[in-house]
Structures are given as C-alpha cells and as structure tokens.
Amino acid sequence: MIGDDLDSACKKASEEIGIPVIPVHSPGFVGSKNLGNKLAGKSLLDHVIGTGEPPYITPYDINLIGEYNIAGELWQVMPAFKDLGIRILSSISGDSTYREITYAHRSKLNVVVCSKALVSLAEEMKQKYGIPFIEGSFYGIRETSKTLISIAKAFGDKGLLEKTLKYTREREKETRERLKQYIPLLKGKKVFLYTGGVKSWSMVYMLEELGMEVIGTSIRKSTKKDIEKLKHEFEKKQKILLEKGGAKDILRIMKEEKGDILLAGGRNMYTAIKGKYPFLDVNQERVYPYAGYSGIVEMAKHLVNTLYSPVWKYVKDPFMGS
C-alpha cells in the first residue's frame, strides 16, 4: 500500500533467516475471501510449486486443490484413495506441508474440490506444467462415487477403472445399509441450505439422497458454473435460489415454505434460534466432518439428533416458548 518492494523484502528476509519467505500481493487485504484464496494460489505457483522434488513418484499421483481438511474431512476420503492405489501427492491446502506443495508440479492429475477458491490455480498449472484437472465433490454417495470414477477415467487405465467401479458399488451398498435407520426419520423433512460455493449443489444432492426436500439454497459465493448447475436442478423443481439475503429473508423463507431445519454457517445459528428452528452448522467453522461415504452417515445422524431433540416440543409450545 505504501509502495514497498515486497518481493525484495521477502528475498532479503529469506536470506537472513534461512527459510523461504513468500510474498503474497494482497494490499490492505484487498477483496473477498475468495479473491484472497486466488492471490495466495498465485503466490504458491510463483514461489513454491516447482521448487522441490518428491522422494518418489507413482503412476497415480494426484493433487487435491481447494481442499482444506475442514473438521478432518480429508481423512474421511483418504482411505478410498489408498484402497484404489491412488496417492495424494499434495493437498492444497488442507493437512499439507510446505515441502509437499513444492513438488505438486509432479502430479499426474489435479482434482479441484472447491472451484470458487482455487480453480484458477488448476488452470495455471495446466498451462505451465501440462497437468490436466477435473472438478469433483466428496459430499454424498453419488458425488463421491462420481468423483472417484472420474479420477480413474482421467488416468485412462482400464484396470483402475474396473477396480474403482467395483469399489464404489460395494461402498454404496454398505453406506445405504448404514443409512436405513435414519432415512425414514428424515424422509420429507424440509430443509433450507444457506451456504455457498461448491457446497451448495453437492450438499443439495446429499440431502436429497437422505430423502429430504431442499426448499432452497444460497448462491452468494458460487461460481458461474456452480450457479448454472443449481439453476438447472432448481428451476425444474421451482425451488428458491437466494442470491443475497440476511436473517429476515431466511426466516421469511422458512415460514412461507414451512421449513423444518436450517443448514448454514455458525453466524446464522442465532437466526434459527430467533425463529425457533432446528439448526445444523455446515460451514467451515463446524467440528463434524461430512465428506465421503462415512460423512453422509455422520450428516444423517446429526440431522436426526437435531430434528428429534426433545427441546423442540418445549420451544414450540405457545406457553413454554413464550
């Protein structure tokens, strides 16, 4: 902001202390969180990625880009990759190390799991290093299987694809068996999903797999591609796509659509309390992981526990709730 040569300052500091000091050009913390992610990704590409070499490489090395290991979600999907013989070379930036990111350029494939944040990094790595990329999600049975199969197809290995198809069929069957105790309790329940980005469409599918009716969702932090996907899915069902909105809009929608539960970030917990609605935190501040096959079971359990908590018969009683 004051015209300092940030690159030179970082270079000098790195020479003095003997460890890399990376400049991130974000004067005055400019722009939104997503712009900050983009600028940080640019710094990684310019100053970190390509500066190291992995101890060894395999034919099935991938990077997960835009993966932040929220509540340990990366650890929920890693067993699937290990079972299939696919190695996560670098995870940018969840559960990763500086050294792992230095050799991300040796990956055979980039898998973008949060397109709003770092799809630009995947595009630039494709231009600079020739690494192809796909986009995917690990929320819900359908999307987890679809992403794993897309990865196998991207490698063009018939044996890996057959192995992946067999694996996903088995895991889907096992997961649906585990969900049997929850789905009858969730079927037909109306949920409003107030989140953003890739979580919007992938969590919509996840909730529908649990038999719930999604009355609407937010598109405030979604990419054009995410919005197009949601519009295609929602317009034919005449559902609500909320571009902007605060507590009043959320409560209005919940009342008009007779919503049963609100899924949003922690800051909207008090909106739910004000409206006397059950609430589940699904944003980055949460403490429970919902990714992969085990994640949808975890989600179902928490939805049931929240919806059927004994507290609601008291809260919604006209006398007790006054």
C-alpha positions, 0 to 999 in steps of 0.5 A: 500500500505504501509502495514497498518492494515486497518481493525484495523484502521477502528475498532479503528476509529469506536470506537472513533467516534461512527459510523461504519467505513468500510474498503474497500481493494482497494490499490492505487485504484487498477483496473477498475471501475468495479473491484472497484464496486466488492471490495466495494460489498465485503466490504458491505457483510463483514461489513454491510449486516447482521448487522441490522434488518428491522422494518418489513418484507413482503412476497415480499421483494426484493433487487435491486443490481447494481442499482444506481438511475442514473438521478432518474431512480429508481423512474421511476420503483418504482411505478410498484413495489408498484402497484404489492405489491412488496417492495424494501427492499434495493437498492444497491446502488442507493437512499439507506441508510446505515441502509437499506443495513444492513438488505438486508440479509432479502430479499426474492429475489435479482434482479441484474440490472447491472451484470458487477458491482455487480453480484458477490455480488448476488452470495455471498449472495446466498451462505451465506444467501440462497437468490436466484437472477435473472438478469433483465433490466428496459430499454424498454417495453419488458425488463421491462415487462420481468423483472417484470414477472420474479420477480413474477415467482421467488416468485412462487405465482400464484396470483402475477403472474396473477396480474403482467401479467395483469399489464404489458399488460395494461402498454404496451398498454398505453406506445405504445399509448404514443409512436405513435407520435414519432415512425414514426419520428424515424422509420429507423433512424440509430443509433450507441450505444457506451456504455457498460455493461448491457446497451448495449443489453437492450438499443439495444432492446429499440431502436429497439422497437422505430423502429430504426436500431442499426448499432452497439454497444460497448462491452468494459465493458460487461460481458461474458454473456452480450457479448454472448447475443449481439453476438447472436442478432448481428451476425444474423443481421451482425451488428458491435460489437466494442470491443475497439475503440476511436473517429476515429473508431466511426466516421469511423463507422458512415460514412461507415454505414451512421449513423444518431445519436450517443448514448454514454457517455458525453466524446464522445459528442465532437466526434459527434460534430467533425463529425457533428452528432446528439448526445444523452448522455446515460451514467451515467453522463446524467440528463434524466432518461430512465428506465421503461415504462415512460423512453422509452417515455422520450428516444423517445422524446429526440431522436426526439428533437435531430434528428429534431433540426433545427441546423442540416440543418445549420451544414450540409450545405457545406457553413454554416458548413464550 
